[in-house]
């Protein structure tokens, strides 16, 4: 009992403090780790920049000074500015929509219709979001859905963490087990010289396995919270939200509310079409949400001043998380300016050499997981690591398809706990979930994912998963 009390007394540092400590540690590494670079070339057909295999060479050491450490923070804010402002604009737009009362009234309507079968919302919602991750590689594009799903989760008797997990782990499980993601699988297979989307049957097994255990994990947690809300990891934060969301005090779902919700639905449909067909990304998504927010205010009966006030209130809620995104990016800035990013990638890749084939495949998965903390972008990681890993696969006696699989798992699994990932930190910011709380809750599931990943990579080596 005493040990349990002592453990509870241990305080995990604030998220800002954790990230700043990492920035300091990485700065110190620029004085210790030799500086080095790979040569990079451009694919004339796609315009993609890729690393030239066997081109690593040491360069003049460029340690980051103490002043440079602090300069990296505003530089990180600048580099991730498009995501930071995207998060703030989403918060503002949803603040306006929330101000019309349409979301609350709409959720009450859903709650009334789902009485007795509330938990069925979890597998259905997660499956839908998983397809977006598995087929479209959706990540940042999921950010607009968090406020809606979290509000729905709270109304159904769950908590903020459940709502966040339904979107983040739904899309994350799909992304990790992706079978058609052009931004990771497509790029990695292209660099490895493999036929596009070959070996899909094995990735479908991975998708079903990863999504299945994820739904069970979230479902069991939500069931526990529904029976005893005090067991919630976000109980303190949710108490005020529950007080603000009193079902008995929310007005009826009126025609005005229906109009606002219809407008939101049409807007999301246009967003989905734009992402799939028109190449919409952060700038276009931000503009669309501003349009949706303003129109929602007009049709929802808000005055011009009310629209402005609700926008400010919504954006204000996400300032904490928006700054986290910039701090996380500052870590990349320090490694890049200190010329140690490529050195770390090269050193990690060399760890795989000389191991037996099965261990080499598993080693690639572990190495890719570490690389993902350095390069959180899936397509960026593919471009940086696959030119090294593909020929290395030939040397150690495993198929290039296995190297791609190891990359897929290494990139995908750590995405849902990686504090250097902008979209992941943005998701937690929108949900108001602190990283340290999420990490504690997520670790058991991440361990299960890793066991699945190691098993599938080992089997792929044994069966010669190909075509080559």
GUMARNU-452230 format. One line per 5 residues: for each residue x, z, y of C-alpha. Coordinates in Angstrom, 2 decimals, m for minus. Example, Ala and Ser with C-alpha at 12.3 -4.5 7.8 and 13.67 -1.06 7.14 Angstrom:
BEGIN
12.30/7.80/m4.50 ~ 13.67/7.14/m1.06
This chain:
BEGIN
0.00/0.00/0.00 ~ 2.83/0.87/2.38 ~ 4.50/m2.48/1.72 ~ 1.23/m4.29/2.42 ~ 0.90/m2.42/5.73
4.49/m3.28/6.62 ~ 3.87/m6.95/5.91 ~ 0.82/m6.93/8.18 ~ 2.94/m5.37/10.95 ~ 5.40/m8.28/10.82
4.64/m10.52/13.77 ~ 5.28/m14.24/13.53 ~ 6.69/m15.60/16.82 ~ 4.40/m17.52/19.14 ~ 4.26/m21.27/18.44
6.07/m22.02/21.73 ~ 8.78/m19.51/20.78 ~ 9.18/m21.04/17.29 ~ 9.59/m24.54/18.68 ~ 12.02/m23.38/21.36
14.13/m21.64/18.70 ~ 14.23/m24.91/16.73 ~ 15.30/m26.78/19.89 ~ 18.17/m24.29/20.37 ~ 19.24/m24.61/16.71
19.21/m28.41/16.87 ~ 21.23/m28.28/20.10 ~ 23.85/m26.13/18.35 ~ 23.96/m28.69/15.52 ~ 25.07/m31.37/18.01
28.33/m29.37/18.32 ~ 28.75/m29.04/14.54 ~ 27.35/m32.20/12.90 ~ 29.49/m35.35/13.37 ~ 27.84/m37.96/15.56
27.00/m41.24/13.84 ~ 24.79/m44.31/13.93 ~ 23.41/m47.08/11.77 ~ 23.42/m50.64/13.03 ~ 19.89/m51.89/13.67
18.50/m55.39/13.61 ~ 15.19/m57.01/14.44 ~ 12.99/m58.88/11.99 ~ 12.34/m62.20/13.74 ~ 8.95/m62.65/12.06
7.44/m59.19/12.69 ~ 9.57/m57.96/15.58 ~ 10.18/m54.75/13.63 ~ 13.48/m52.92/14.15 ~ 15.12/m51.87/10.88
18.28/m50.09/9.78 ~ 21.04/m52.26/8.31 ~ 22.05/m50.86/4.90 ~ 25.66/m49.61/4.52 ~ 26.21/m49.84/8.27
26.58/m46.14/9.05 ~ 29.62/m45.30/11.16 ~ 30.78/m42.33/13.16 ~ 30.68/m42.50/16.94 ~ 32.02/m40.34/19.73
30.55/m36.86/19.61 ~ 27.95/m36.26/22.34 ~ 26.92/m32.58/22.16 ~ 23.89/m31.60/24.20 ~ 24.73/m29.13/26.98
22.64/m26.03/27.72 ~ 21.24/m27.84/30.75 ~ 20.59/m30.87/28.54 ~ 18.60/m28.61/26.21 ~ 16.20/m27.78/29.03
16.13/m31.40/30.21 ~ 15.01/m32.39/26.71 ~ 11.76/m30.49/27.20 ~ 10.42/m32.58/30.12 ~ 11.81/m35.68/28.38
9.83/m34.73/25.27 ~ 6.74/m34.26/27.41 ~ 7.33/m37.69/28.92 ~ 7.90/m39.44/25.59 ~ 4.77/m37.91/24.06
2.79/m38.20/27.28 ~ 0.43/m40.78/25.83 ~ m0.62/m38.35/23.07 ~ m0.75/m35.36/25.44 ~ m3.05/m37.16/27.85
m5.07/m38.56/24.96 ~ m5.75/m35.00/23.79 ~ m6.66/m33.85/27.31 ~ m8.95/m36.84/27.88 ~ m10.69/m36.23/24.54
m11.16/m32.60/25.51 ~ m12.60/m33.65/28.87 ~ m14.92/m36.28/27.37 ~ m16.25/m33.89/24.75 ~ m16.63/m31.23/27.42
m19.08/m33.55/29.19 ~ m20.93/m34.36/25.97 ~ m21.02/m30.67/25.10 ~ m22.34/m29.94/28.58 ~ m25.43/m32.07/27.93
m26.38/m29.78/25.03 ~ m26.75/m32.79/22.71 ~ m24.07/m31.78/20.19 ~ m25.39/m28.23/19.78 ~ m28.99/m29.44/19.44
m27.92/m32.20/17.02 ~ m25.99/m29.74/14.87 ~ m29.01/m27.45/14.65 ~ m31.01/m30.44/13.43 ~ m28.41/m31.13/10.70
m28.27/m27.45/9.74 ~ m32.03/m27.34/9.30 ~ m31.91/m30.42/7.08 ~ m28.97/m29.13/5.00 ~ m30.35/m25.68/4.18
m29.44/m24.71/0.64 ~ m26.85/m27.49/0.22 ~ m24.47/m26.80/3.12 ~ m21.30/m27.01/1.03 ~ m22.01/m30.61/m0.02
m20.98/m31.59/3.50 ~ m17.36/m30.74/2.61 ~ m16.64/m33.24/m0.22 ~ m18.67/m36.02/1.42 ~ m16.95/m35.63/4.80
m13.47/m35.31/3.29 ~ m13.96/m38.38/1.10 ~ m14.98/m40.49/4.11 ~ m11.97/m39.37/6.15 ~ m9.67/m39.86/3.15
m10.58/m43.55/3.00 ~ m9.55/m43.93/6.63 ~ m6.15/m42.43/5.77 ~ m5.69/m44.33/2.49 ~ m6.72/m47.77/3.74
m6.09/m47.78/7.50 ~ m3.36/m45.16/7.77 ~ m5.50/m43.33/10.32 ~ m3.97/m40.26/11.93 ~ m4.25/m40.13/15.75
m7.49/m42.09/15.41 ~ m9.10/m39.07/13.71 ~ m8.60/m36.77/16.71 ~ m12.00/m37.53/18.32 ~ m13.85/m36.26/15.23
m12.44/m32.72/15.20 ~ m14.76/m31.18/17.82 ~ m17.86/m32.55/16.07 ~ m16.87/m31.52/12.54 ~ m15.66/m28.07/13.65
m18.95/m27.41/15.45 ~ m20.84/m28.52/12.34 ~ m18.71/m26.27/10.10 ~ m19.39/m23.23/12.31 ~ m23.11/m23.95/12.35
m23.18/m24.20/8.54 ~ m21.63/m20.75/8.21 ~ m17.98/m21.74/7.69 ~ m15.15/m21.36/10.21 ~ m12.94/m23.37/12.55
m10.22/m23.73/9.92 ~ m12.70/m25.27/7.46 ~ m13.84/m27.80/10.05 ~ m10.24/m28.64/10.96 ~ m9.29/m28.99/7.29
m12.24/m31.28/6.53 ~ m10.79/m33.86/8.92 ~ m7.05/m33.14/8.80 ~ m6.75/m32.68/5.03 ~ m9.34/m35.34/4.27
m7.38/m37.98/6.19 ~ m4.07/m36.32/5.19 ~ m4.82/m36.45/1.46 ~ m5.83/m40.10/1.82 ~ m2.66/m40.85/3.79
m0.44/m39.08/1.23 ~ m2.11/m40.88/m1.68 ~ m2.58/m44.13/0.23 ~ m3.10/m47.25/m1.84 ~ m3.55/m49.82/0.97
m1.90/m48.32/4.07 ~ m0.18/m51.25/5.83 ~ 1.81/m48.98/8.17 ~ 3.63/m47.09/5.40 ~ 3.21/m48.79/2.02
3.15/m52.27/3.55 ~ 6.31/m51.77/5.65 ~ 8.19/m49.88/2.91 ~ 7.41/m52.49/0.25 ~ 8.31/m55.29/2.66
11.73/m53.75/3.34 ~ 12.23/m53.13/m0.40 ~ 11.36/m56.78/m1.17 ~ 8.33/m55.81/m3.29 ~ 5.08/m57.80/m3.42
2.70/m56.41/m0.80 ~ 0.55/m53.54/m2.17 ~ 1.87/m54.04/m5.70 ~ 1.56/m51.06/m8.07 ~ m1.79/m50.06/m6.57
m3.17/m48.75/m9.88 ~ m0.63/m45.92/m9.89 ~ m1.25/m45.04/m6.24 ~ m4.99/m44.85/m6.99 ~ m4.19/m42.17/m9.59
m2.19/m40.34/m6.91 ~ m5.04/m40.69/m4.40 ~ m7.68/m39.27/m6.76 ~ m5.41/m36.39/m7.86 ~ m4.36/m35.34/m4.35
m7.83/m35.69/m2.82 ~ m9.46/m33.89/m5.77 ~ m7.33/m30.73/m5.54 ~ m7.65/m30.77/m1.74 ~ m11.45/m30.85/m1.79
m11.50/m28.01/m4.36 ~ m9.11/m25.94/m2.21 ~ m11.15/m26.34/0.99 ~ m14.46/m25.93/m0.86 ~ m13.38/m22.62/m2.46
m12.11/m21.29/0.87 ~ m15.34/m22.30/2.66 ~ m17.45/m20.63/m0.05 ~ m15.49/m17.41/0.41 ~ m15.94/m17.51/4.19
m19.65/m18.26/3.90 ~ m20.08/m15.06/1.84 ~ m17.81/m12.91/4.00 ~ m16.92/m14.30/7.46 ~ m14.42/m11.47/8.05
m12.08/m13.09/5.49 ~ m11.67/m16.08/7.80 ~ m8.16/m16.80/9.02 ~ m9.68/m17.73/12.38 ~ m12.19/m14.86/12.42
m11.09/m13.44/15.78 ~ m11.18/m16.83/17.47 ~ m14.51/m17.75/15.89 ~ m16.36/m14.59/16.90 ~ m16.76/m15.84/20.46
m17.66/m19.31/19.23 ~ m20.40/m17.90/17.02 ~ m21.69/m15.84/19.94 ~ m21.75/m18.98/22.09 ~ m23.51/m20.89/19.31
m26.71/m18.92/18.75 ~ m29.11/m21.15/16.80 ~ m32.15/m19.34/18.17 ~ m31.16/m19.97/21.78 ~ m30.38/m23.69/21.43
m33.15/m25.95/22.74 ~ m34.96/m28.46/20.58 ~ m33.35/m31.82/19.81 ~ m35.04/m33.87/22.55 ~ m35.13/m37.62/23.24
m32.46/m37.07/25.90 ~ m30.21/m35.48/23.28 ~ m30.95/m38.31/20.85 ~ m29.92/m40.82/23.50 ~ m26.60/m39.05/24.06
m25.90/m38.82/20.33 ~ m26.85/m42.49/19.87 ~ m24.43/m43.35/22.67 ~ m21.71/m41.31/20.93 ~ m22.45/m43.03/17.61
m22.31/m46.49/19.17 ~ m19.10/m45.57/20.97 ~ m17.46/m44.37/17.74 ~ m18.57/m47.56/15.97 ~ m16.97/m49.65/18.74
m13.82/m47.53/18.42 ~ m13.71/m48.12/14.65 ~ m14.16/m51.88/15.15 ~ m11.52/m51.88/17.87 ~ m8.99/m50.06/15.66
m9.57/m52.35/12.67 ~ m10.11/m55.70/14.39 ~ m8.79/m55.55/17.94 ~ m5.69/m53.43/17.53 ~ m6.97/m50.49/19.60
m4.53/m47.64/19.90 ~ m4.10/m44.58/22.10 ~ m4.66/m46.24/25.49 ~ m7.79/m48.09/24.38 ~ m9.14/m45.04/22.54
m8.61/m42.89/25.61 ~ m10.39/m45.40/27.84 ~ m13.30/m45.65/25.41 ~ m13.76/m41.88/25.33 ~ m13.75/m41.68/29.09
m16.50/m44.31/29.12 ~ m18.47/m42.45/26.43 ~ m18.07/m39.15/28.30 ~ m19.19/m40.49/31.66 ~ m22.17/m42.38/30.20
m23.14/m39.28/28.17 ~ m23.19/m37.27/31.40 ~ m25.36/m39.85/33.14 ~ m27.86/m40.22/30.28 ~ m27.73/m36.50/29.58
m29.00/m35.66/33.04 ~ m25.83/m34.15/34.52 ~ m25.01/m34.51/38.20 ~ m21.71/m35.99/39.36 ~ m20.34/m32.53/40.09
m21.48/m31.24/36.68 ~ m19.76/m34.16/34.95 ~ m16.52/m33.34/36.79 ~ m16.79/m29.61/36.06 ~ m17.53/m30.11/32.35
m14.62/m32.56/32.09 ~ m12.23/m30.00/33.57 ~ m13.57/m27.24/31.30 ~ m13.14/m29.43/28.20 ~ m9.60/m30.51/29.11
m8.61/m26.95/30.02 ~ m9.35/m25.79/26.47 ~ m6.64/m28.10/25.08 ~ m3.76/m27.48/27.49 ~ m2.09/m25.01/25.09
m1.95/m27.54/22.27 ~ m1.06/m30.46/24.52 ~ 2.13/m28.68/25.61 ~ 2.97/m27.94/21.97 ~ 3.07/m31.69/21.32
5.65/m32.16/24.09 ~ 7.80/m29.29/22.82 ~ 7.78/m30.76/19.31 ~ 8.93/m34.12/20.65 ~ 11.78/m32.41/22.50
13.40/m31.69/19.13 ~ 13.65/m35.44/18.51 ~ 15.10/m35.94/22.00 ~ 17.93/m33.47/21.34 ~ 18.83/m35.05/17.96
18.72/m38.55/19.42 ~ 20.83/m37.74/22.50 ~ 23.28/m35.75/20.40 ~ 23.66/m38.75/18.04 ~ 23.03/m36.61/14.94
19.72/m38.05/13.74 ~ 21.30/m40.93/11.78 ~ 24.04/m38.62/10.48 ~ 21.45/m36.27/8.99 ~ 19.55/m39.17/7.40
22.77/m40.60/5.95 ~ 23.88/m37.21/4.59 ~ 20.50/m36.52/3.00 ~ 20.45/m39.96/1.36 ~ 23.91/m39.39/m0.13
22.67/m36.23/m1.86 ~ 20.70/m38.44/m4.24 ~ 23.72/m40.37/m5.45 ~ 25.17/m39.42/m8.83 ~ 22.05/m37.69/m10.17
20.26/m38.70/m13.44 ~ 17.46/m41.26/m12.79 ~ 14.54/m38.78/m12.98 ~ 16.33/m36.30/m10.72 ~ 17.29/m39.15/m8.37
13.61/m40.08/m7.95 ~ 12.64/m36.45/m7.31 ~ 15.63/m36.12/m4.98 ~ 14.42/m39.10/m2.97 ~ 11.05/m37.41/m2.55
12.71/m34.20/m1.31 ~ 15.04/m36.13/1.01 ~ 12.14/m38.12/2.48 ~ 10.31/m34.84/3.13 ~ 13.25/m33.62/5.22
13.56/m36.96/7.01 ~ 9.88/m36.68/7.98 ~ 10.72/m33.64/10.11 ~ 13.24/m35.80/11.96 ~ 11.12/m38.97/12.13
7.42/m37.96/11.99 ~ 6.23/m41.57/12.34 ~ 5.43/m43.08/8.92 ~ 6.32/m46.62/9.95 ~ 9.42/m45.37/11.78
10.55/m43.42/8.72 ~ 10.02/m46.47/6.51 ~ 12.10/m48.62/8.85 ~ 14.89/m46.02/9.03 ~ 15.09/m44.85/5.43
13.97/m47.68/3.14 ~ 16.93/m49.98/3.94 ~ 19.07/m47.13/2.53 ~ 16.80/m45.95/m0.28 ~ 15.90/m49.39/m1.70
19.48/m50.46/m2.57 ~ 20.26/m46.87/m3.61 ~ 17.42/m47.09/m6.15 ~ 19.20/m50.07/m7.72 ~ 22.44/m48.09/m7.94
20.98/m44.94/m9.54 ~ 18.86/m46.90/m12.05 ~ 15.28/m46.42/m10.82 ~ 12.80/m49.03/m9.62 ~ 12.35/m49.81/m5.95
8.64/m49.15/m6.44 ~ 9.54/m45.56/m7.33 ~ 11.63/m45.33/m4.16 ~ 8.57/m46.44/m2.16 ~ 6.42/m43.86/m3.97
8.96/m41.12/m3.17 ~ 8.89/m42.21/0.47 ~ 5.07/m42.18/0.50 ~ 4.87/m38.60/m0.80 ~ 7.78/m37.35/1.30
6.22/m38.77/4.43 ~ 2.60/m37.90/3.61 ~ 2.78/m34.34/2.28 ~ 4.71/m32.75/5.13 ~ 2.54/m34.48/7.75
m0.03/m31.68/7.45 ~ 2.43/m28.86/8.19 ~ 5.17/m30.56/10.21 ~ 5.44/m28.96/13.70 ~ 7.35/m32.00/14.99
4.36/m34.28/14.27 ~ 2.47/m35.05/17.47 ~ m0.89/m35.94/15.92 ~ m0.81/m32.91/13.59 ~ m0.13/m30.50/16.44
m2.80/m32.29/18.47 ~ m5.32/m31.71/15.67 ~ m4.53/m27.99/15.59 ~ m4.73/m27.91/19.39 ~ m8.19/m29.45/19.41
m9.32/m26.99/16.74 ~ m7.69/m24.04/18.47 ~ m5.89/m23.13/15.23 ~ m2.43/m21.62/15.65 ~ 0.32/m23.33/13.66
1.55/m20.12/12.04 ~ m1.95/m19.33/10.71 ~ m2.43/m22.86/9.42 ~ 1.01/m22.82/7.75 ~ 0.25/m19.61/5.85
m3.07/m20.99/4.63 ~ m1.68/m24.44/3.81 ~ 1.42/m23.43/1.82 ~ m0.32/m22.90/m1.57 ~ m1.99/m26.32/m1.35
1.28/m27.92/m0.22 ~ 2.93/m26.45/m3.32 ~ 0.23/m28.01/m5.54 ~ 0.65/m31.35/m3.74 ~ 4.41/m31.14/m4.31
3.96/m30.44/m8.02 ~ 1.68/m33.49/m8.28 ~ 4.19/m35.57/m6.32 ~ 7.19/m34.50/m8.43 ~ 5.24/m35.14/m11.63
4.09/m38.60/m10.57 ~ 7.57/m39.59/m9.36 ~ 9.14/m38.38/m12.63 ~ 6.58/m40.31/m14.70 ~ 7.15/m43.42/m12.56
10.89/m43.27/m13.41 ~ 10.18/m42.84/m17.12 ~ 7.68/m45.75/m17.33 ~ 9.73/m48.03/m15.07 ~ 6.97/m48.29/m12.45
7.37/m51.73/m10.99 ~ 7.35/m54.70/m10.87 ~ 10.95/m53.71/m10.12
